[in-house]
Amino acid sequence: MFNKFIAALLALLLAACQQSEDARPALWQVDGPNGERAWLLGTIHALPMPISLDSPAFDRAITQASGLVVEVAALEDDKRTALIFHKLSAVASAPPLADRASAADRAPLARLLAEAKIPPDRFSQMDTWAAALALGQAISARSGDDSGNGADRLVLKAMRGKPLTEFEGAERQLAIFDALPEAEQRDLLSAVIRSAPDARADNQHLQQAWLSGDVAALEALDRQGLLADPELRETLLVSRNSAWIAQLLPMLQRGEQPLVAVGALHLVGKDGLVALLQAKGFKVSRLQ
């Protein structure tokens, strides 16, 4: 869910001859007491292979939905995203990244920078949160993940021509990181450094859980990595989910019947959109 912002900046090209893999991600139908209806689809923002979302349940949802709601609508506008990232993250001077890492993280950080061939002074004019995301993207890129294969982009193409709404947009989404206190930004950096040795295996677990619609496995991942830190979890997941529900409810009250396609971890668990809608009296039924 949190690689979307930087993955859009550094999208890689896969060979055109690759075959697509059938994906069956979790998909729910939402029904309200007054005839409200919507669909919830968990997405993943980068995969090592092209995928196909085609299935009877997905095809019915995109046909019946009146529009699409996503986190960020302009996913393919890499230039604009890069300009926003620079505007929010650039500073005249910042301490060396090693000085912003904890003592225990400095040696692993040096190894990561050397392996990724990133000069140590690369982040000298970048806020800590931005350096952490850029480092995380460099780690992800080495695993072969490609944002061009993201499910969110496929959904945007499948729903082209229908009304499109975004919960946040690139600038508001990146501004969430920019507003983190420096201590939390450094916690973010630490989480990226410490998760690096297991990043490939963790990404593979997430991808397999998403591809097969394994909600139990997604729930198990819902409190790992960045989301294991209580303050980061509150800012990056819990408060955002609440804000999205506050935007979605008026849409349903106006008679809109959208397909809501957001990062898969935003849907599962007690803080997920499924549970939040159920708590407000909606029936949420799993379709696939």
C-alpha positions in Angstrom: 0.0 0.0 0.0 2.8 2.7 0.9 5.1 2.0 -2.3 2.5 3.7 -4.6 3.9 7.2 -4.2 7.6 6.4 -5.1 6.9 3.4 -7.4 5.1 5.9 -9.7 8.4 7.8 -10.0 10.6 4.9 -11.0 8.4 2.5 -13.0 10.3 -0.2 -14.8 9.5 -1.9 -18.1 8.9 -5.6 -18.4 9.4 -7.6 -21.5 6.3 -7.6 -23.7 6.4 -11.3 -24.1 5.6 -12.1 -20.5 2.3 -14.0 -19.9 -0.2 -12.5 -17.5 -1.2 -14.4 -14.4 -4.8 -14.7 -13.3 -5.4 -12.9 -10.1 -8.4 -13.4 -7.8 -8.1 -10.7 -5.1 -10.6 -10.2 -2.4 -13.8 -8.4 -3.6 -16.8 -7.4 -1.5 -20.2 -6.1 -2.2 -21.6 -3.4 0.2 -25.4 -3.1 0.7 -27.0 -0.4 2.9 -30.4 -0.3 4.6 -31.7 2.2 2.1 -30.6 0.5 -1.0 -27.1 1.8 -1.0 -24.6 -0.3 -2.9 -20.8 -0.3 -3.5 -18.0 -2.7 -4.2 -14.6 -3.0 -2.4 -11.5 -4.3 -4.2 -8.1 -4.6 -2.5 -5.3 -3.7 -4.9 -1.5 -4.1 -4.9 0.7 -1.4 -6.3 3.6 -3.4 -7.8 4.1 -7.0 -9.0 7.0 -8.8 -10.7 4.6 -10.1 -13.5 1.7 -8.8 -15.5 -1.7 -10.0 -14.2 -5.3 -10.3 -15.4 -8.2 -9.4 -13.1 -10.8 -10.9 -15.3 -13.3 -13.0 -13.5 -17.1 -13.2 -13.4 -17.3 -11.3 -10.1 -14.9 -8.6 -11.1 -16.5 -8.2 -14.6 -20.0 -7.8 -13.0 -18.7 -5.3 -10.5 -17.1 -3.0 -13.0 -20.2 -3.2 -15.3 -22.6 -2.4 -12.5 -20.6 0.2 -10.7 -21.5 3.8 -11.4 -17.9 5.0 -11.0 -14.5 4.3 -9.5 -12.9 5.6 -6.3 -9.2 5.2 -5.8 -6.5 6.6 -3.5 -4.7 8.5 -6.4 -6.3 9.0 -9.8 -3.3 10.3 -11.8 -1.1 7.3 -11.3 0.5 7.5 -14.7 1.4 11.2 -14.4 4.9 10.4 -13.2 6.3 13.8 -14.0 3.7 15.6 -11.8 4.2 13.1 -9.0 8.0 13.7 -9.1 7.4 17.4 -9.0 5.1 17.1 -6.0 7.6 14.8 -4.2 10.4 17.3 -4.8 8.3 20.2 -3.6 7.4 18.6 -0.4 10.7 16.8 0.4 13.3 19.3 -0.6 15.3 21.2 2.1 18.3 23.4 1.7 20.4 21.2 3.9 19.8 18.0 6.0 22.1 16.0 8.3 23.8 13.0 6.7 21.3 10.1 6.5 23.6 8.0 8.8 23.2 10.7 11.5 19.4 10.4 11.2 19.5 6.7 11.6 19.9 5.0 15.0 23.3 3.7 16.1 22.1 0.2 15.5 20.9 1.0 12.0 24.0 2.7 10.7 25.9 -0.3 9.6 22.9 -1.9 7.8 22.2 1.4 6.2 25.7 1.7 4.8 25.4 -1.8 3.4 22.1 -1.0 1.8 23.4 2.2 0.2 26.5 0.3 -1.1 24.4 -2.6 -2.5 22.0 -0.1 -4.3 25.0 2.0 -5.4 23.4 5.1 -3.8 26.0 7.8 -2.9 25.8 8.6 0.8 25.2 12.3 0.1 22.1 11.5 -2.1 19.8 12.6 0.7 21.6 15.7 1.8 18.7 17.9 0.6 15.8 15.6 1.4 13.5 15.2 4.4 13.9 12.0 6.3 10.5 10.7 5.3 11.4 11.1 1.6 14.8 9.5 2.1 13.1 6.5 3.7 10.6 6.1 0.9 13.3 6.5 -1.8 15.4 3.9 0.0 12.4 1.6 0.2 11.8 2.0 -3.5 15.4 1.1 -4.3 15.0 -2.0 -2.2 11.7 -2.9 -3.9 13.2 -2.3 -7.4 15.9 -4.8 -6.7 13.3 -7.5 -6.1 11.9 -7.0 -9.7 8.6 -5.5 -8.6 7.1 -3.2 -11.2 4.4 -0.6 -10.6 3.5 -0.9 -14.2 2.0 -4.3 -13.2 0.0 -2.7 -10.3 -3.7 -3.8 -10.0 -4.7 -0.2 -9.4 -3.6 0.7 -12.9 -5.6 -2.2 -14.4 -8.7 -1.1 -12.6 -8.3 2.4 -13.9 -8.1 1.1 -17.4 -11.1 -1.2 -16.9 -13.2 1.6 -15.6 -12.1 4.2 -18.1 -15.0 6.4 -19.2 -16.9 6.2 -15.9 -16.7 8.9 -13.2 -13.4 8.8 -11.3 -12.9 10.1 -7.7 -9.8 10.1 -5.6 -9.8 9.9 -1.8 -6.4 11.7 -1.5 -4.4 12.4 -4.7 -0.6 12.3 -4.8 -0.1 15.6 -3.1 -2.3 15.0 -0.1 -1.0 11.4 0.2 2.7 12.6 0.3 1.7 15.4 2.6 0.8 12.8 5.2 4.4 11.7 5.4 5.6 15.3 5.2 3.6 16.2 8.3 5.1 13.4 10.4 7.2 14.7 13.3 10.9 14.1 12.8 11.0 11.4 15.4 8.3 9.5 13.4 10.1 10.1 10.2 13.2 8.5 11.7 11.1 5.6 12.9 10.0 5.2 9.3 13.6 5.2 8.2 14.4 2.6 10.8 11.5 0.4 9.7 12.7 0.5 6.1 16.3 -0.4 7.1 15.3 -3.2 9.4 12.8 -4.7 7.0 15.3 -4.8 4.1 16.8 -8.3 4.7 13.3 -9.8 4.5 11.8 -7.4 2.0 11.8 -9.9 -0.9 10.2 -12.7 1.1 7.7 -10.3 2.7 6.7 -8.9 -0.7 6.3 -12.4 -2.0 4.0 -13.3 0.9 1.9 -10.2 0.3 1.7 -10.8 -3.4 0.6 -14.4 -3.0 -1.9 -13.5 -0.4 -3.3 -10.8 -2.6 -3.3 -12.9 -5.8 -5.4 -15.7 -4.1 -7.6 -13.4 -2.0 -6.3 -14.9 1.2 -7.8 -12.4 3.7 -6.4 -14.2 6.8 -2.9 -13.9 5.4 -3.4 -10.2 4.6 -4.7 -9.7 8.2 -1.5 -11.3 9.5 0.5 -8.8 7.5 -1.6 -5.9 8.6 0.6 -5.3 11.7 4.0 -5.9 10.3 6.7 -3.6 8.9 5.7 0.0 9.1 2.4 -0.8 10.5 4.0 -2.4 13.6 4.8 1.1 14.9 1.7 2.4 16.7 2.1 6.0 15.7 2.9 5.2 12.1 -0.1 2.8 12.0 -2.4 5.4 13.3 -1.2 8.0 10.8 -0.8 5.9 7.7 -3.6 3.4 8.1 -6.2 4.1 10.8 -6.8 7.8 10.4 -6.8 7.5 6.6 -9.4 4.8 6.7 -11.6 6.9 8.9 -11.2 9.8 6.5 -12.1 7.7 3.5 -15.3 6.4 5.2 -16.3 10.0 5.8 -15.9 10.7 2.1 -17.6 7.4 1.0 -20.8 7.7 3.0 -22.1 10.9 1.3 -21.4 9.3 -2.1 -23.7 6.3 -1.1 -26.3 8.7 0.3 -26.4 10.5 -3.0 -27.2 7.2 -4.8 -23.7 6.6 -6.2 -22.7 3.0 -6.5 -18.9 3.1 -6.8 -16.2 0.5 -7.0 -13.7 1.4 -4.3 -10.2 0.1 -5.2 -7.6 0.8 -2.6 -4.5 -0.9 -1.1 -5.5 -4.4 0.1 -4.3 -3.8 3.7 -6.8 -0.9 4.0 -9.7 -3.3 3.7 -8.8 -6.0 6.3 -8.7 -6.2 10.1 -10.6 -4.4 12.7 -9.5 -1.0 11.3 -10.2 -1.9 7.7 -13.0 -0.5 5.5 -15.0 -3.7 5.6 -15.2 -3.6 9.4 -15.9 0.1 9.5 -18.8 -0.2 7.1 -20.2 -3.2 9.0 -20.0 -1.1 12.2 -22.2 1.5 10.5 -24.9 -1.0 9.6 -23.9 -2.0 6.1 -24.0 -5.6 4.9 -20.6 -6.5 3.4 -20.6 -9.8 1.4 -17.5 -11.5 0.0 -17.9 -12.1 -3.8 -14.5 -13.7 -4.5 
